[in-house]
């Protein structure tokens, strides 16, 4: 695994590097946001870990630029900002997950493994040939990670958005709580961060839904379901 860490705190970098060594992960460390963005563009990465507050270019701007370029590389954002609005902003700019400082290195490693495991292996599927799912409006290929909406390619989904969409399409009309989605899609228990699900649903509605066909329906007091038959 090859991970680019863009973090200006050298003590945090040293701690992460120590755990990378134990896990057999190749990590590169850059302490400036603009330099980190340039380093990202020069190579291929399995994961980016980006600090929110960076000299040169802040982490939110960096994340937004990467997503605007169409990259689906998984991104975990490190942030000392623990307010819900700040966390939501990071997710809306395209981060797949976030870790609030101070954090346990073991917790960060759990997030890294969950994000990369889902991004690299996709999800098991026993409905479509070679991981392909087809509905009235959607065609999804797990192997190529392509999504067609009414025959048109949707090319701006982040890894986590793709995984969440794939999971819902596998389970049409089934209602899931936020906690269930965090465990099934994010790959671990994520207590207290249910807002993460809300943000990703909002982004999926914007990218593949319409006013008359949102696809993702809120079940008040419970969670969400995917249903193409409800308009």
N, C-alpha and C positions, 0 to 999 in steps of 0.2 A: 504494500500500500504506500502511496506517495501523497503526502499532505503538505500543503503550503500554509504556514501559520503567519499571519500578519498581525503583529502584536508589539507595541512599543515598550512594554514592561519586560525588561530582561530577566527579572526573577521569575515571572510567570513563564517565559519562554524556557528557562532552564528546567523548571519543574516539568513542563510538558515534554521537553526533550528527553528527560530521564525516563518517563513512562513510555515514550515512543520506543526507546532503546529496548526496554523490557518486552514490548509487544512486537518487536521486529518491524516497526514502521519507519520508513524513510521520511524524515521531516526536514523542510527548509524553513528558515525563519527570517522574516523581513520586519524592520521596525518602523517603516514609514508607509503610509497608505498609498501614495502615488507610486513609490518604488515597488510596493507589493502588487499593485495593479499591473505594472509593466512586467514584473516577474511572472505573474499569472499568464499573461498573454504569450509568453515565450515558450511555454511548455504545457504538458498535459498533466492534470492532477486528478486524483481520486476524491479529494475533499479539500475545501478551504476552511480554515478557522480564522475568523476576522474579528478584531476588536472593534468596538463601537467608536471609541475616542482615539483617533490616530492623527499624527502630524501629516501634513501634505494632502491627505484626502481622508475624510472620515469614513468609517466602516459602512454606514448606511448608503452613502453616495457610491462607494465602491461596489457594494452589492447591487444597487440599482443599475449601474453601468454594465455590469456583467450580465444581468438578466436582459437588459435592453439589446445586448448583442446576440441574444438567443441561446446563450450557454445554459446547460442544465446541470453543471457541476454542483454537487451538494455543498451547501454552505452552512456552517454553524457559526453563530455570532456570539462573541463574548461581550458582556455588558455589565457595567457597574450600576446601570440604571435599572431599578427594579419596579418602576411604576408600570401598570398595565398598558398605558398609552404608548410608552417607549417600546415595550416588548412587541406590541401589535405593529408599530411602525416598522420595526426590523423585519417582521414576517411579511408585511405588505410589500416591502421592497425586494422580497424574494428569498430571504433566508429560510432554510428548511427547519432550523431548530435554533435555540439560543440557550446559553448557560450564563447564569447570573453570578458575578463575582461577589465575594470569594467563593470558590467552588472546590469540590473534592476532585483530585485527578482521576479517581476511580469513576466518579459520576461522569466526567468528561469522556473517559474511555468508553463507558456504556453508551453514551450518545453517539460517539464516533462509530462504534460497531453497529449500532442499530441503523443509523443513516446509511452507511456504506453497504451493509448487508442487504438492505432493501433496494438500494440503487443498483447494485451489481447483479443480484440474483433475481430481482423481481418477485412476484408472488406465484405460488403454485396455483394451477388452474386445471380443472377437470371438465370444463365445459367447451372450450374452443380448441380446435386443432392447432398445435404448436403455439399455444398461448394466445390464440386470437379470440376476441369476443366481438359479437355483432348484435346490435340492437336496431330498432327502427331508425334511429338517427346517428348512431355511433358505430365506428369500427375501430377496435383497439388491438394492437399487436404488441404483446409483452416483450418479444425478443428484440424488435427494432425500436420499441418504445414510441411508436407512431400512433397518433389519434386522428381519425377522420370524422368530421362533423358534417353530415349531409354531403359527403364526398369531398369536402375541403379539408386540407391538412391543418391541424392545430399545432403550431410549432413553437409556442411560447409557454408550455407547461414546465414548471419546475419538477424535479424528481419526486418530491413529496406530493405535489398536486396530481401527478400521474398515478402514483401508488394509491392515493385516496380515491381517485376516479375509478381505477381498475377494481379496487375492493368493492366499491358501491355497485358497479355494474355486475360484478359476480353475485351480488345479493340484492336483486331488484325488489323494491317494495318492502324490504326488511328494515325495521327501525333499529337504530343503534344509538346508545347514549354516547356522550362525549368521552366518557371514561373507557368505554369499549373500543371506540375508534382509536384513542391514543394507544391502547394496549395492542390492538390488532394491526394497526397501520404504522405507528411509530416504533413499535417493537418492544416497548417496555412501559412500566407504569409511570405516569407523568402527573402525579397528583398536584392539584392546585393550578394547573396550566390549561384548563379546559378552553380558555379563550383562543388557544392555538388552533383548535378545530374550527371555531367560528371564523377565524381569519381565512383559513384555507378554503372553507366552503364559500365564503364571500368571493374569493378570487376565482374559484371554479365557475361560479354563477356568472361572473363578469366575462370569463373567457369562452365558455361554451354555452351559456344559457341565453335566453331572451326574456323579454317581459312577459310573453305569453307561455314560454316553456322554460322554466328555471331548472328543471331536472332534479335539483336538490330541494327538498321540502322540509321545513322546520315543523317538528312535532312538539308543540309547546309543552314544557315540563318534562320532556323525555330526551329528545335529540334530533336526529335527521334520518331521512330515507331518500333513496333514489327511485324516481318513478316517472317514466316517460308518458304514462297514460293520464296524468293529472296536469291540467293547464289552468 
